[in-house]
Amino acid sequence: MVERRLTCLAAIVLLWGAAILKNLISLQILHHREYAAKARSIQEVVVEIPAPRGTIFDRDGRPLAMSLASRSVFINPMKVNVGVASDLLGYLLHMDRADLFLKIKQAADAHRGYLIVKRQLSSEEYDNLLNLKSRIEWVSLSHESQRHYPNGTLAAHVLGSVDFEEKGNAGIEKGLDKELRGTPGIIRLLTDVHRRGIAPQTTIPAKPGTSLTLTIDERLQFVAEREIAIAVANANAISGSVVVMKPDTGDILAMASYPTFDPNIPVERGEDPKPRMNHAFSVPFEPGSVFKVVTYSAGFETTNLRPETPINCNGGKLTFGIRTIHDSHAGMWVVPAAIAFAKSSNIGAIQVGLKVGPVNMHDYMLRFGFGQRTGLPLPGESPGKVYRLERWGKTSLASVSMGQEVSVSTLQLAQAGCVIASGGMLVKPRLLLKRGDRAEPVVAPVRILKAENAITMRQMMEGVVLVGSGTRARLAGYSSGGKTGSAQIYDYASKHYTHTYNGSFMGFAPMANPQVVVVVTLNGTHGENGFGGHTAAPVFKIVAGEALRVLDVPKDLPENVPERTLIAGNPEDLNDLAIADLDASGHNILEEPDDAETVVGQALPTNIPAARTGVGQAGYPLGPPANVPAARPVYGPQPVQAVVGQAGYPLGPPANVAAPPPAPPKPQGPRVPNFRGMTMRAVLAEAAAKGLSILPDGSGVARVQSPPPGAPLHQGERIRVQFVQ
């Protein structure tokens, strides 16, 4: 009996041991990984370590955006008493109790298990919460980084900003967010039964984001932003922008936009988005007369147009059917192309455009980069608008020639200015100088103009500054060239041009080897003081002068040359507005389709009378009217008075005006003095005494000069003197 019981007991123990062994094999061998993972999930907490965001520098290594260490407090709204948590945290964090209660309750009702109560804790707040955390389990603290912009609003539209998770939401912060963010790290923390940390187990360090070096120069950016803000306020404009570029590399030294914002301040719900819009990059506009640079460049490339070519400006008025286009100032008749350009004659530009033709005109608009994105790593770039040829209307060629029916950005105008400044090469705008320690390559430029035509265009633009509509852009100590632009803003709702304007100036300096291109645009200006020559040219003068100083560009003109006044003291020289499509009452009379985009619908007709289009009469390449006497060629930028004919009419009155008796011959004008054999100091002293503009080259004594001694000295003409040891 006893033996049977012992046998049964042994069997039971054996079965029990076998069961234990089976479970041990299952736990330790067969399902070891599964149960080990479950244990880790209970015993360990995986905490992500945010990666510091990459720093953004300007071209000289000055920080524009950086990430600083920050502390935050967060809770699980599902595991707290909302009333107690809002009372306690509100007191310790100096927060409104009612607002905090609502915030926690909304998170709990939404079944959110994670809520950041406050970021950027002060040292006092952090110490208070650290002491509280030892007694209350539902409070958690975290270390993170915070994006900081040390210069506030400086370059805000270029840099952009980040959201609460430090993800880029605008500017370069968004465009290159992946590189700037880096790779987060991981730490595995062993916890006790109450989920309190005991010791770290495994750590994967965070990999910081890549630092970026921009082409922006902090000093020039500051000056550009300051001057455009002042100009917008003085002109009572809506917005404005400035772009400063190097014509050889395409480096953007400054890109300013106004109104502006502080990227350190998060976006508020219902906030006006306009201050955060990059007007230089994202907001296109009709350029007006500044676009005549493209028109004349195409003329030099595709026709026999030269600066001395006579252009029929038709008395400042030209009619196409029911549409009449005017020059904004007193009309000219037949003048050299250089004068028509310097005085920004709309009729003169149209005559050139008609000779170029719609196909060539459209081709060169695309060659200059209009209607295409530049490819900068910024979100929201506008390509502008260049309509397809099949959408051009009957007068579209005339409109485009003077800068209407085309929309551009300030950055695109700067790219076009670089074509002229670089000798005919289209350079790709560049905003990124280095990624980390790796320099960004410069994209090879593409030739779109013959070098000789680009140089000719450069000289034409110098005439704008010397005797034309851009005299307020003259620089002290530097030669410069440029073009003004004033465009009426088109209202698509009422389908007519309004009396508000876009005032622009595109310019470069110095003339012999341009080192900087500056484009200024003001949108929504009013009255004569809103034209480009009044508002934008003075901004160019200050910004370009500062850029040349920062770049340490040698001066090519003596600073003591007295400032020349406008030709004949006439304020009309600053007026380059394209007055088109307005009748006597100020109403629009241009026929347009209902669809705003079909304003440019068909090819220009070929049956326009020659007397109106100015094509080929009396031997003129662009044709004066048959009743206007032939003009003698006048070379280089000259004041209109140099070609004024009888009765005050340029090159003669209309046929129906009786000509008075010929005036007695006038005495000869001033002549170029002989500087040969003189030292540079003596030449500059004599030139300053006589109010002459000298462009010296070399050192030693003067050997060669142009114009030669005794040649007629035209107003505003510069004398180039070569010095040899």
Summary of the structure (lengths in Angstrom):
residues: 725
radius of gyration: 36.0
end to end distance: 136.0
largest distance: 160.5
contacts: 2493
relative contact order: 0.10
helix: 35%
strand: 23%
